Amino acid sequence: MTSASGFVTLDLQRLYKKLLSGGRVERIESEKQPKGLSPKTVRNINQVISSALTFAKEQKLIISNPADGCALPKLEHREMKTLTADQLQSFLWEAKESGVYELYYIELATGLRRGELLGLKWEDVDLAAGAIHIRRQVARINGEIVEAPLKTQNSYRTLSIGADAVGILMRQKEKNRSKYVFPSPTGGPMSPDSVLHMLHRVLKRAGLPKVRFHDLRHSCATIMLYLGHHLKDIQTWLGHSNYSFTADTYIHSAPQAHLQMADSYSQKLAELLPFSEAGEG
């Protein structure tokens, strides 16, 4: 049996430290973004390396897996945000004024991941049936904007859309000759970064707090729950493979919901009392 050819735990640790501080591909769209990769991305990289080294160990090419001894960066807890109904109204109004209403309306109507939305082609849209088929995503890989497989098997799904969304897509198709539903100015896939920058410009013009694109997906899920849709249906809609992940990560209770819960529960409790609470001293 041979050693790991000098690729030991310390080497991996140095690699991860370097990725955390400056592992991001340099590009114009990310000039103002942090230069390092996120802890989650570094942990994912470690998982791939560790799997390869485990296989090498099973094949008796190395004695031990150097990745087992690595101290991995702790995951950051990022607070999910939602836009209220009033904020969404202001956002959509400003999006219309800015000429990007169609893209953001469809996002809020479907809750798609950013890459899934940008990966939509007209061949995926059945306007007669009011349905869209999620079959791919657009991502930036090695500096290039390309089509890529979806995140998980559950991400491949079909969503129904309402009459308003169908009408918006019909108008979008009339002014769009690209195979993509929301193309770049050149007709190819739109850059995920440009969509985010566009979002922040619209939010700023509308006087709204800065949120991530993913928070629009989060807002969609929260509104669905508030409207009474079952959590299992929301999980399938979002393309999650884990029910608890949908509940724990995406669903926030709105203050208005708490107030309604308190009122309805108080009323029900009063019906159960054998006396009038108002008459008690």
PASETI-665312 format. One record per residue (C-alpha): x, y, z; residue number from 1; residue in one letter. Coordinates in steps of 0.5 Angstrom, whole numbers. Last residue first. Example, Ala and Ser with C-alpha at 12.3 -4.5 7.8 and 13.67 -1.06 7.14 Angstrom:
2
+-------+-------+-------+-------+------+
!  east ! north !    up ! sekol ! rogu !
+-------+-------+-------+-------+------+
!    27 !    -2 !    14 !     2 !    S !
!    25 !    -9 !    16 !     1 !    A !
+-------+-------+-------+-------+------+
// end
This chain:
281
+-------+-------+-------+-------+------+
!  east ! north !    up ! sekol ! rogu !
+-------+-------+-------+-------+------+
!  -128 !    79 !    79 !   281 !    G !
!  -131 !    74 !    74 !   280 !    E !
!  -137 !    77 !    70 !   279 !    G !
!  -133 !    78 !    63 !   278 !    A !
!  -130 !    71 !    63 !   277 !    E !
!  -137 !    69 !    63 !   276 !    S !
!  -138 !    62 !    66 !   275 !    F !
!  -138 !    54 !    64 !   274 !    P !
!  -132 !    56 !    59 !   273 !    L !
!  -132 !    52 !    52 !   272 !    L !
!  -134 !    58 !    48 !   271 !    E !
!  -129 !    62 !    51 !   270 !    A !
!  -124 !    58 !    49 !   269 !    L !
!  -126 !    58 !    42 !   268 !    K !
!  -126 !    65 !    42 !   267 !    Q !
!  -119 !    66 !    44 !   266 !    S !
!  -117 !    61 !    39 !   265 !    Y !
!  -120 !    65 !    34 !   264 !    S !
!  -117 !    71 !    36 !   263 !    D !
!  -110 !    69 !    38 !   262 !    A !
!  -109 !    65 !    31 !   261 !    M !
!  -111 !    71 !    27 !   260 !    Q !
!  -106 !    75 !    31 !   259 !    L !
!  -101 !    70 !    30 !   258 !    H !
!  -103 !    70 !    22 !   257 !    A !
!  -102 !    77 !    22 !   256 !    Q !
!   -95 !    77 !    25 !   255 !    P !
!   -93 !    72 !    19 !   254 !    A !
!   -91 !    65 !    21 !   253 !    S !
!   -85 !    63 !    17 !   252 !    H !
!   -84 !    57 !    12 !   251 !    I !
!   -78 !    56 !     8 !   250 !    Y !
!   -73 !    53 !    13 !   249 !    T !
!   -76 !    48 !    18 !   248 !    D !
!   -82 !    46 !    14 !   247 !    A !
!   -79 !    45 !     7 !   246 !    T !
!   -73 !    42 !    10 !   245 !    F !
!   -78 !    37 !    14 !   244 !    S !
!   -81 !    35 !     8 !   243 !    Y !
!   -75 !    33 !     5 !   242 !    N !
!   -74 !    32 !    -3 !   241 !    S !
!   -75 !    39 !    -4 !   240 !    H !
!   -78 !    41 !   -11 !   239 !    G !
!   -82 !    47 !    -9 !   238 !    L !
!   -88 !    45 !   -11 !   237 !    W !
!   -87 !    38 !    -8 !   236 !    T !
!   -86 !    41 !    -1 !   235 !    Q !
!   -92 !    46 !    -2 !   234 !    I !
!   -96 !    40 !    -3 !   233 !    D !
!   -93 !    37 !     3 !   232 !    K !
!   -94 !    43 !     7 !   231 !    L !
!  -102 !    43 !     6 !   230 !    H !
!  -104 !    50 !     2 !   229 !    H !
!  -108 !    54 !     7 !   228 !    G !
!  -107 !    61 !     4 !   227 !    L !
!  -102 !    62 !    10 !   226 !    Y !
!   -98 !    56 !     7 !   225 !    L !
!   -98 !    59 !     0 !   224 !    M !
!   -96 !    66 !     2 !   223 !    I !
!   -90 !    63 !     6 !   222 !    T !
!   -88 !    59 !     0 !   221 !    A !
!   -88 !    65 !    -5 !   220 !    C !
!   -84 !    69 !     0 !   219 !    S !
!   -79 !    64 !     1 !   218 !    H !
!   -78 !    64 !    -7 !   217 !    R !
!   -77 !    71 !    -7 !   216 !    L !
!   -72 !    70 !    -1 !   215 !    D !
!   -68 !    66 !    -6 !   214 !    H !
!   -67 !    73 !   -10 !   213 !    F !
!   -64 !    76 !    -4 !   212 !    R !
!   -67 !    81 !     0 !   211 !    V !
!   -65 !    89 !     0 !   210 !    K !
!   -71 !    93 !     4 !   209 !    P !
!   -76 !    96 !     0 !   208 !    L !
!   -76 !   104 !    -3 !   207 !    G !
!   -79 !   102 !    -9 !   206 !    A !
!   -73 !   104 !   -13 !   205 !    R !
!   -68 !   100 !    -8 !   204 !    K !
!   -72 !    94 !    -9 !   203 !    L !
!   -72 !    95 !   -17 !   202 !    V !
!   -65 !    96 !   -17 !   201 !    R !
!   -63 !    90 !   -12 !   200 !    H !
!   -67 !    85 !   -17 !   199 !    L !
!   -64 !    88 !   -23 !   198 !    M !
!   -57 !    86 !   -19 !   197 !    H !
!   -60 !    79 !   -18 !   196 !    L !
!   -62 !    78 !   -25 !   195 !    V !
!   -55 !    80 !   -27 !   194 !    S !
!   -52 !    75 !   -23 !   193 !    D !
!   -56 !    69 !   -26 !   192 !    P !
!   -54 !    71 !   -33 !   191 !    S !
!   -59 !    70 !   -38 !   190 !    M !
!   -59 !    64 !   -43 !   189 !    P !
!   -58 !    66 !   -50 !   188 !    G !
!   -62 !    71 !   -54 !   187 !    G !
!   -57 !    77 !   -54 !   186 !    T !
!   -60 !    81 !   -50 !   185 !    P !
!   -61 !    75 !   -45 !   184 !    S !
!   -67 !    71 !   -45 !   183 !    P !
!   -73 !    70 !   -40 !   182 !    F !
!   -77 !    65 !   -44 !   181 !    V !
!   -71 !    62 !   -47 !   180 !    Y !
!   -72 !    59 !   -54 !   179 !    K !
!   -71 !    67 !   -56 !   178 !    S !
!   -76 !    70 !   -61 !   177 !    R !
!   -79 !    74 !   -55 !   176 !    N !
!   -84 !    80 !   -56 !   175 !    K !
!   -90 !    75 !   -57 !   174 !    E !
!   -88 !    70 !   -52 !   173 !    K !
!   -88 !    75 !   -46 !   172 !    Q !
!   -95 !    77 !   -48 !   171 !    R !
!   -97 !    70 !   -48 !   170 !    M !
!   -93 !    69 !   -41 !   169 !    L !
!   -96 !    74 !   -38 !   168 !    I !
!  -103 !    71 !   -40 !   167 !    G !
!  -101 !    64 !   -37 !   166 !    V !
!   -99 !    68 !   -31 !   165 !    A !
!  -106 !    71 !   -30 !   164 !    D !
!  -110 !    65 !   -32 !   163 !    A !
!  -106 !    61 !   -26 !   162 !    G !
!  -100 !    56 !   -27 !   161 !    I !
!   -99 !    49 !   -26 !   160 !    S !
!   -93 !    46 !   -24 !   159 !    L !
!   -89 !    40 !   -27 !   158 !    T !
!   -83 !    37 !   -24 !   157 !    R !
!   -76 !    35 !   -24 !   156 !    Y !
!   -73 !    38 !   -18 !   155 !    S !
!   -75 !    32 !   -14 !   154 !    N !
!   -69 !    28 !   -18 !   153 !    Q !
!   -64 !    34 !   -14 !   152 !    T !
!   -61 !    40 !   -16 !   151 !    K !
!   -63 !    40 !   -24 !   150 !    L !
!   -58 !    39 !   -29 !   149 !    P !
!   -54 !    44 !   -32 !   148 !    A !
!   -55 !    49 !   -38 !   147 !    E !
!   -49 !    54 !   -39 !   146 !    V !
!   -46 !    61 !   -37 !   145 !    I !
!   -39 !    61 !   -37 !   144 !    E !
!   -34 !    63 !   -31 !   143 !    G !
!   -32 !    56 !   -30 !   142 !    N !
!   -39 !    54 !   -29 !   141 !    I !
!   -45 !    59 !   -28 !   140 !    R !
!   -51 !    56 !   -28 !   139 !    A !
!   -58 !    55 !   -32 !   138 !    V !
!   -63 !    50 !   -30 !   137 !    Q !
!   -66 !    44 !   -33 !   136 !    R !
!   -73 !    40 !   -34 !   135 !    R !
!   -78 !    44 !   -30 !   134 !    I !
!   -84 !    43 !   -34 !   133 !    H !
!   -89 !    49 !   -34 !   132 !    I !
!   -97 !    48 !   -34 !   131 !    A !
!  -103 !    52 !   -36 !   130 !    G !
!  -106 !    47 !   -41 !   129 !    A !
!  -106 !    51 !   -47 !   128 !    A !
!  -100 !    55 !   -45 !   127 !    L !
!   -96 !    49 !   -44 !   126 !    D !
!   -89 !    52 !   -43 !   125 !    V !
!   -83 !    47 !   -43 !   124 !    D !
!   -82 !    48 !   -50 !   123 !    E !
!   -82 !    55 !   -49 !   122 !    W !
!   -75 !    55 !   -45 !   121 !    K !
!   -74 !    55 !   -38 !   120 !    L !
!   -67 !    55 !   -35 !   119 !    G !
!   -67 !    62 !   -33 !   118 !    L !
!   -73 !    60 !   -28 !   117 !    L !
!   -69 !    54 !   -26 !   116 !    E !
!   -63 !    58 !   -24 !   115 !    G !
!   -66 !    62 !   -20 !   114 !    R !
!   -70 !    57 !   -16 !   113 !    R !
!   -77 !    57 !   -18 !   112 !    L !
!   -83 !    60 !   -13 !   111 !    G !
!   -88 !    59 !   -18 !   110 !    T !
!   -92 !    65 !   -18 !   109 !    A !
!   -87 !    70 !   -15 !   108 !    L !
!   -82 !    68 !   -20 !   107 !    E !
!   -87 !    69 !   -26 !   106 !    I !
!   -88 !    76 !   -23 !   105 !    Y !
!   -81 !    77 !   -23 !   104 !    Y !
!   -80 !    75 !   -30 !   103 !    L !
!   -86 !    79 !   -33 !   102 !    E !
!   -85 !    85 !   -29 !   101 !    Y !
!   -78 !    87 !   -32 !   100 !    V !
!   -79 !    93 !   -35 !    99 !    G !
!   -77 !    98 !   -30 !    98 !    S !
!   -84 !   101 !   -29 !    97 !    E !
!   -87 !    94 !   -28 !    96 !    K !
!   -82 !    92 !   -23 !    95 !    A !
!   -84 !    98 !   -19 !    94 !    E !
!   -91 !    96 !   -19 !    93 !    W !
!   -89 !    89 !   -17 !    92 !    L !
!   -84 !    91 !   -12 !    91 !    F !
!   -90 !    96 !    -9 !    90 !    S !
!   -95 !    90 !    -9 !    89 !    Q !
!   -90 !    85 !    -6 !    88 !    L !
!   -89 !    90 !     0 !    87 !    Q !
!   -96 !    91 !     1 !    86 !    D !
!   -97 !    83 !     1 !    85 !    A !
!   -91 !    83 !     6 !    84 !    T !
!   -84 !    81 !     3 !    83 !    L !
!   -80 !    75 !     6 !    82 !    T !
!   -73 !    74 !     9 !    81 !    K !
!   -69 !    68 !    11 !    80 !    M !
!   -64 !    69 !    16 !    79 !    E !
!   -57 !    66 !    14 !    78 !    R !
!   -54 !    61 !    19 !    77 !    H !
!   -47 !    60 !    17 !    76 !    E !
!   -44 !    53 !    17 !    75 !    L !
!   -38 !    52 !    21 !    74 !    K !
!   -32 !    51 !    17 !    73 !    P !
!   -29 !    44 !    17 !    72 !    L !
!   -23 !    41 !    21 !    71 !    A !
!   -20 !    36 !    17 !    70 !    C !
!   -18 !    29 !    20 !    69 !    G !
!   -23 !    25 !    16 !    68 !    D !
!   -20 !    28 !     9 !    67 !    A !
!   -14 !    25 !    10 !    66 !    P !
!   -17 !    18 !     8 !    65 !    N !
!   -13 !    12 !    11 !    64 !    S !
!    -8 !     7 !     8 !    63 !    I !
!    -8 !     9 !     1 !    62 !    I !
!    -9 !     5 !    -6 !    61 !    L !
!   -12 !    -1 !    -2 !    60 !    K !
!   -18 !     0 !    -7 !    59 !    Q !
!   -23 !     1 !    -1 !    58 !    E !
!   -18 !     7 !     1 !    57 !    K !
!   -18 !    10 !    -6 !    56 !    A !
!   -26 !    10 !    -5 !    55 !    F !
!   -25 !    13 !     1 !    54 !    T !
!   -21 !    18 !    -2 !    53 !    L !
!   -26 !    20 !    -8 !    52 !    A !
!   -31 !    21 !    -3 !    51 !    S !
!   -27 !    25 !     2 !    50 !    S !
!   -26 !    30 !    -4 !    49 !    I !
!   -33 !    30 !    -6 !    48 !    V !
!   -35 !    32 !     1 !    47 !    Q !
!   -29 !    37 !     2 !    46 !    N !
!   -32 !    41 !    -4 !    45 !    I !
!   -39 !    41 !    -1 !    44 !    N !
!   -36 !    43 !     6 !    43 !    R !
!   -33 !    49 !     2 !    42 !    V !
!   -39 !    51 !    -1 !    41 !    T !
!   -43 !    51 !     5 !    40 !    K !
!   -37 !    55 !     8 !    39 !    P !
!   -38 !    60 !     3 !    38 !    S !
!   -33 !    61 !    -2 !    37 !    L !
!   -28 !    67 !    -2 !    36 !    G !
!   -28 !    74 !    -6 !    35 !    K !
!   -34 !    77 !    -2 !    34 !    P !
!   -38 !    81 !    -8 !    33 !    Q !
!   -37 !    88 !   -10 !    32 !    K !
!   -33 !    85 !   -17 !    31 !    E !
!   -38 !    80 !   -17 !    30 !    S !
!   -41 !    81 !   -24 !    29 !    E !
!   -34 !    83 !   -27 !    28 !    I !
!   -31 !    76 !   -26 !    27 !    R !
!   -26 !    73 !   -21 !    26 !    E !
!   -28 !    66 !   -20 !    25 !    V !
!   -29 !    65 !   -12 !    24 !    R !
!   -24 !    62 !    -8 !    23 !    G !
!   -21 !    67 !    -5 !    22 !    G !
!   -21 !    67 !     3 !    21 !    S !
!   -25 !    61 !     4 !    20 !    L !
!   -22 !    57 !    -2 !    19 !    L !
!   -15 !    59 !     1 !    18 !    K !
!   -17 !    56 !     8 !    17 !    K !
!   -20 !    50 !     5 !    16 !    Y !
!   -14 !    49 !     1 !    15 !    L !
!    -9 !    49 !     7 !    14 !    R !
!   -14 !    44 !    11 !    13 !    Q !
!   -13 !    40 !     5 !    12 !    L !
!    -5 !    40 !     5 !    11 !    D !
!    -5 !    39 !    13 !    10 !    L !
!   -10 !    33 !    12 !     9 !    T !
!    -5 !    29 !     7 !     8 !    V !
!    -4 !    30 !     0 !     7 !    F !
!     3 !    28 !     0 !     6 !    G !
!     3 !    22 !    -5 !     5 !    S !
!    -3 !    19 !    -1 !     4 !    A !
!     1 !    14 !     2 !     3 !    S !
!     2 !     7 !    -2 !     2 !    T !
!     0 !     0 !     0 !     1 !    M !
+-------+-------+-------+-------+------+
// end
